[in-house]
Amino acid sequence: MSLLDIQPQINKEWTLFLDRDGVINVETPGTYVTTWEEFVFCDGVLEALRSLNELFGNIVIVTNQRGVGRGIMSLDTLIDIHHRMMDEINGAGGRVNKIYACTAVSDDDHNRKPNSGMAMQAREDFPEIDFKRSVMVGNSMSDMEFGKHLMMHTVFLTSKHDPYPLPHDLIDEQFDSLLMWTKSLHTPEVVG
């Protein structure tokens, strides 16, 4: 099976949902990014977002940020990190329409992935969002569950887990990084 058989034909009617930690910035499992100084973009992310800006109508980040709920960092600090991150992305020619962050501690909170609250917030802000014409890119199974609950195309990044055997019920595609997936959209593998 080739990528041509798997990948949807993306155009400006499509929405891209991105996880943050391990997708946009380097994730250190077991800890939180608590200051801008600790925030490090993953290799190639700014280049990827510049390309994705041309492909997708809406690009949103949906991120669980339990560290705020646990008092490890303040909401103001999280907002500051996100403002600075957006400035860097915009300055590099990329775009993120909006960031949704769930700071709740409880897994039962309707906004905490894999629950769909942040997707519903996004559709409220951008009524043109069609979940069946959306892609979820993340590096955890909760991201994949979030996407599949809403009938999205899912892309798993292996930034903290080994690749899963495919086909997989929750994963449509998997790549090492956001940049590698982005390049696959522009240069599908040769079938033959």
N, C-alpha and C positions, 0 to 999 in steps of 0.2 A: 504494500500500500504506500503510495507516495503522498507528499504534502498536498499535491493538487487534489487528491481525493478527500482530504481532511479539512483543509482550510476553507472558510467561507469567502465569498467574493465581497470584500469589504469596500464600502464607499462612505460618503459623508452622512448617510442615513444611520450609520453604525455608531455605537457608543463604546468606548473603552473604559473599563473599570480596572484600576490598578491598586494592589496592595502597596503599602509603603516600605516597611522594614524588610530588607532582603530583596526588594524589587527596585526601589528608587535609591535607597541608601543601604550601606553595609550594615548587616544585622549581626549583633553579638548575642547569640542565644543565652538566655538567663539574665540579661541586663537590659536596660532601657537607654535610649538616646535622651539625655536629660538637659543638654545644652547645645547651642549651635556649634560650639567647638568640637563636640563629639559626633556631629553629623558629617558623614563622608558619603558622597555619591558613589554608587556602584560604577565600575568601569563601563564606559560607553553609554551611560543612561542619558546624558544630555544630548548626545548624537541621536540616540533612539527616539527621544521625545520630539526632537526637531522633525524627524521623518514621520512619526506617528501623527503629528500636528496636521500634516498634509492629507492623511488617510481618513481620520475619524471626525465625525461631526462634533461629538462631545467626548472629552477626556476627564474622568473624575477619579479621585483617590478615595478609597474606602479603607480606613485603618483602625484597628483596635489599639487603643492607647490606655491600657489598664493602669499604667504607672501614675497617671493623674489621679484616678480613683483611689489608688493606694497611698497617695500623698508623697510619692517619690519625686514628683515634679509638679509644678503648678500649671493650671490651664493657660495662664498668661505666657509661660515659657513655651508651651506647646504651640500656641498661636504665633509667637515670635519665630520659632524654628520654621513653621510652615510659611510665614511671610518671607523669610530669607530664602527658603528653598524655592518658592515661587519666583522670586526675583532672579535667582540663578537660572532657573528653567526658562523664563521669559527672555532673559538676556542672551541665552544660547539659541534662541529661535524656536523654543518649544512652547507648549501650552498645556495648562491644566485648568479646566473651567471652574472646578470647585473641589475642596477637600472636605470629606466627612470623616469625623473622628469619634469613635465611641470610647468614652472614658470610664464606662461602668466596670465594676469589678465582677459582677455576677454574670455567669455564662447564660443565665436565663433572660438577661436584658434583651429586648427585641432589636436593639441596634447593634448588638455585638455579633460579629460573624461567628458561626455560619448563619445566624438569623438575618432576615432580609431588611431590617429597618433602615439601614443606610441607603440601600437601593431605592426604597420607597421615598426617602427624603430627596434623593437625586431626581426621581421621576416627577416629584412635586415641583421641584425647581426647574426642570427641563422636561415639560410634558411630551415632547417628541420622542423621548427615550422609549424604545421597544426592546424589552429584555431578550426577545428572540433574535434581535439584531444587535447583540452586545457580546463583548468578549471580556472575560475576567482573567486577569493575569495575577498570579500569586505564588507564594512559595510554601504554603501550608495546605493541609487537607481541608481546613475550615474555609479557606478561600475557594477551593474547588467545590465544596458542598454549597457554599453561598451562591456560586455561579450556577450550579446544576439545579438548585431549588427553583431558580428563575428561568431555566431553559437557556442559559447563556452558553456560548462556546468557551471552553476553559483551557488555559495554558498554564502548565505547572513549571515553575523555575526551580532548578535543583541547587539553589544557593545554600540550603542548609540540610537537605535530605538527598540521599542517593536517588537516581531515577527509578521510577516504578515500571514494572513490566506493562507494556501496552499490547492490546487494548485494555483500558481501565474504565470502569463505570463512571468515574468522576473526572477523568483527565482526557481531553481530546488531543492535546499536543504537549510535549515537554521540551524544554531547552535549558541551556546553562545560564542564560541571562536574557534580560529584556532586549539587549542589542541583537543577540543571536536570533531571537524570534522575529524582531523587526526586519532583519536582513532576509529572513525566509519569506517575508511577505513581498519583498521586491524581487527576489531571485529564487523562485521555486525550483526545486530540484528537477533535473532532466529525467523524463520518463522514457524508458526504452530498454 
